[in-house]
Amino acid sequence: MTTIATTPAYEFRRENDISPRDNKYSSRDHAASTPLLSRILHARLDGGFAMNDYWIWCPSVIRAPDGTFCMFASRWPKSNPFHPAWLLNSEVVLATSAVAEGPYEFQHVVLPARGAEYWDGRATHNPRIIKWRDQYALFYTGMSHPLQDVQPQEILTLDDPRVIVSRASKRVGVALAPSLYGPWRRMDSPILPTQPRTFYSFLTSNASPCLESDGSVFLVFKGRRYERHIHSPMLLGVARANDIAGPYKITGPLSIKTESGGLGGEVEDPFVWRTEGSYEMIAKDMTGWYCGEHHAGIHATSADGLAWTLGLDKKAYSRTLRWSDGQTRTMGSVERASLLFEKGRATHFVAAIANGPGDFAQAGNTWNSVIPLSN
């Protein structure tokens, strides 16, 4: 494993100014009264999960019954560009660590390519792991296309026919297993197919589930609709199901307003959890319209899961992070953010990170970090 501290490519740009019990979280968590942004402590330079020859992204962490921390993540070869190669050859993998902050060691591929005839046959991405009753559920985005394989060193663009087809094939699915180490049972159909004349007629992806007290599932996902022959901006939707495998009923797109009542902006990468009185969510602010920082994170709450409000402490996280060497650095990307909860308390901030000045095309390395939160 490559550590952040010793690899020259992990150079940063400095910033001068600056169970159901496992899945249903209690408002006893101090985050209910303390802004998340102020609780994020120092990230370990020698922690997290990285691999020399792969782009690493999309972390989701859970503790196994034996105490091991299991990280489900996406990876794809660095012999192709970060974006849009993930649409063609990403695969979900498992890495483990004795401590939450890592470093994490690669174990095996969890959801490999399985053939163009499957809806998720060419690429898997966006893993999100939860425990449901006596088994584990791994939500993910699957993609497929019937064209030729990507070759090492091949330059890819958004105009590549394989990329176009694969992007339009993005759907949310779930795999089930009795153990975090498998075996995983994949389904022949996605749980969130697209529907004509809806806000998700083009694609579904980036699912974030949480469990209700009765064991049913509340799910927030990203959708796009067709606008003639192209797609709309990103939209977030809500789905519910009594069983983890579905069927899921989509109850509508959600809306986010500021405390002053303003509506607008575009968000993705939702992560949702349940408190005693409401739902809570962090998500990436695509333009900075909500929180004032491009690609930082917002924090919103909702009573019904559809109408969300940002309070005064609307910024949940920033691209500017503090590191274990005492330095503060602004990263190119801090994305796919989530929280690790233990015994009803959020203990760690989990995110995919890219170096460079921003824009995926300028990233030299990517890795996943697990950053402790203050009490």
N, C-alpha and C positions, 0 to 999 in steps of 0.2 A: 504494500500500500504506500502511496506517496503522501507525505504529510505536507501541510501548507507551509510550515515553517522552513523547510529545507529545500524547496523547489523554486528556482529563480522565476519560473513562469507564474508563480503566485504573487507577483509584485502588485501592490495596490497604489491607487492614487490617493494622496493625502487630502484630508478636508480640514481646514483650519478653524472654521466656525462650527464650530458646532458644539364485559361484565355488564351487564349493564353498568356496573359501577365503573368500569373502565371507559365507558362511552357516554354516560349520563352524569353530568357534572353539577355539583352543588353550589349554591350561592354562598356557601361558607368560604369559597375561594376568595382570597384577599383581592384578586383582580376586580371584584365587584365594586371596590371602593378606591383602588389605586390604579391609575392609568397603566396599561400594559407597556407603553413606550418607556416609562420611567423604571419599570421592573426588569428590563433586559440588561443583564450583566455582561461580563467580558466573554467573548468567544475564544475557545482554545485554538491556537494556531496548529497544534499537533493533534486535534480531535477531528470529529466529523467523519465523513466517508468520501474518499477520492480513489480513483484508479488511473494509472499512468496513461493507458491507451484508450480511455473512454471519457466521453462527456457524461457527467453524473448530474441527476436532476430529480425532482419530485419526491422528497422524503416523506415518509409516514412511519412513525415510531410507536411501538407498543412493547410493554414488558411481558415476557413469557412467564409461565408458571414457575420455571426454575430460576427466575431472577434475571435472566439474560435480556438485554435490550435488543429487539429485532427491528431493523429498519428495512422497509420495503421502498425501493427506489427505481428510477428509470436510468438506463444507460444505453449508449450507442457509440459506435467506433469514432474516434477522433480523426480517422483517415478521411472522413467526410465533414463538411462544415456543420457546425452546431445546428443552425437553422438554414434550410428546412429538413435536414437529414433525419431528425427525430420522427417525422411523419412516415418514414419509410422503413427504418430498422431499429427503432427503440424496442427495448425489452425490459420487463419488470424483473428485478433481482432482489435477493435477500442478503443483507449484511448484518452482522451481530457484534455486540460489544458487552463487556462486563459492567460498564458504567455508561450512563446516558449520554455524556458528552463525547464519548468515543476515545480513541479512534475505532471505527467499525471495520470489520474484516469481511470481505466478500465470501459468501457461502455457495450460492448456486443461482441459476436462472429459474425464476418461478413461473413466468408466462412467456415461453419462447414462441417464435414464429411457428405456425402449424399449417400453412398452406392457403393459397389465395381463395379457395372455396369457402373459407370461414369468414365471418364478419370481422373477426379480430385476427385474421390469419397471417398478416404481414408485420404488424407492429402493435405493441402494448405500451401504455403510458399512463401517467396520472394515478398511481396507486394510492388508495386510502384504506387502511386496515382498521377493522373493529372486531370486537368479540360479540357474538350474538348467540344467546342461550349456551349450548354446549359445543359450539363450533365457531370458526373464524370466517369472516366475510371480507374479501378483498375486492373493493370497487376499483374500476379502472376504465380507461378509454382504449377501445380497440379500433384498428384500421386495417384496410386491405386494398389490394389492387391486382389486376391480372397481368401486369406488364413485367418487363425484365427486372432482374435483381440489380441493386445498386452495387457498383464496383468500387474497390478501394481507390482513393484519390479522385474520385469522380466529383466534378463541380456541379452542384445542384442549385436550381433557382425555383422560385414560386411558379414559373411558367412551365416547368417540367411536367409532362403529362402524368407521370407517376405521382407527383406531388399534388396536382390538381385532383386526381381521382381519390387519392388517399385522404386528403383533407376533407373532401365531401363525404367520405365514408365514416367519419368519426362518430362513434356511438358509445354510450355508457353501458358497461356490463358488470357482472359480479361473479367471482369464483369462490367456492366454498371448500373448507378443509377442516378436519378434526383437530389439527395441530398447526401451529405457525410454520412448521417445517414441511407441511404437506401431508399426503398428496392433495393437490388442488383439482377440484372438479369444475371445469369450464362449461359454459352453456353454449348451445348452438345458436342462440339469438340474444341480442342485447336486451337489457331491461328498460332502456329508454330509446326506442326507435323514433325516427323523425315522423312528423305528420304534416301534410300540406296545409297551407293557410294558417300556420301557427308561428309563434316566435321562435320555434325550434324546427322549422322545415328544412334547414340546411344541415345542421349537425347538433349533437349533444356531446358534452365532455365535462371534465373537471368536477366530478361528483364529490360532494361532502355529505356523508350521512351522520345522523345521530339517532339514538334510541329514545323512544318515549317510555314512560313508566309501565305501560301495558305491553311492551315488547315490539310495538309497531315502529316503523322507520319513517323519519322525517329526513328529506333529502333536498339539498340545494345543488343545482347544476348550472353549467354554462350552456347557452344555446345561441344559435344564429339562425336567421331566416333568409330565405331567398329574396333577393331584390332584383328582379329580372334574372340575368344569368350570373350575378355575383351575390355576395352575402352581405348581411347587415352588420352593424357594430355588435359588440358582445352584449348579451342580455343574460340575466340570472333568472332561473325558474325554480319552482318548488314542486316536489312530487312526494307522495305518501304511499306506503304499502303496509299491509298487516303482516306479511311474511317477507323475510330478507330477500328471497328470490323473486318476489313480485306476486301478482301484477302490481305495477306502480301506476297511480293515477296522478296526472299532472294537474295541479290546482291553479296554476297561472304563473305569469311572470311576477317577480317581486319588484317593489319600488323602494328607493332610498331617498329620504329627504333630510336636509340639515335642520338644526334646531330652529332656524328662522323660517323653515317651511320650503326652502328652495329645492327643486328637483333638477337633476341633470347629471352629467358625467357618465363614465363607462368604467365598470369594474370587472375583474375576473379573479380566479384562484380563491373561491370562497372556502372558508373553514367555519363550520357551525357547531355549537354546543348548546345544551339545555341547562337552564338554571331553574330554580324553584318557581320563578315568576315570569320568565320570558325566554326567548331564544337570543343567543348572541352570535355575532359573526365578525371575523376579520376577513378582509379581501383586498386585493391590489387595486389601487387607484391608478387607472391607466394614463390619465392626463394630469393629475394633481388637482382636478376641479374640486374635490371634496376636502382633501387634507392639506393642500398647498404644496405637496412635493410629488413630482413625477415618479410613478412606479413605487411610491411608498404604500403603506397599508392603512386602511380605515377600520374603525371599530363601530359597529352598529348593533342596535337591539330591536326586538320585535315581540309583540304580544301574540300575534297570530302566524308569524312566519312569512307573511306576504308584504305587510307595510313595515318598513324599517326606518329607524331614526338615528341620526348621528347626534351625539351630545357634544358638550364642550371639549371633551378629551377625544376628539374624533380621529386623531392620528394614532394608529396602533403600533406601527413600526416604521423605521426609516432605512434608507439604503446606507446611511452612515452608522457604522458599528464600532464598538470598542473591542479591542483584541487583547489577548493575554500577554502581549509584549508591552502593554501600556499605551499603545498607539491607537488613535481614532482614525478610521479610514472610510471613505465613501466608495462603495462597491459599484461595479457596473450594473449588477442585478441582485436583488434580494426578493425571491419569488417562491411560489408554492408554499406559502407560510402556513404553519399549523401550531398547535400547542400540545405538549405532552402532559396529560393529567394523571395524577396518582392519588387515590383515596379522596377524590373530589377536589383536588387542588392542582392548579396549573403550576408545574415545576420547571418547564423548559419551553423555549421558543425554538421551533424547528423550521429551517428554510433552506432552499437551494440558492447558491451564491455563485456569481460569475465575477471574475476580475475584469480589468479594463475600464475604459471611461464610460461604458454604457453602449447599448445596441449589441445584440447577440453576435453580429458579424465581427465585432472587435474584441470578443472574449478570447483569452488565451487558455484559460482553465475554468472549469466549473467543479463544484463540490457541494456536499450537503453538510450543514452545521446544526448542532444541537446546543443551544445556548441557555445556561441556567437563568432562572428568574429569581428575583429577590422575594422574600416572604411578605 
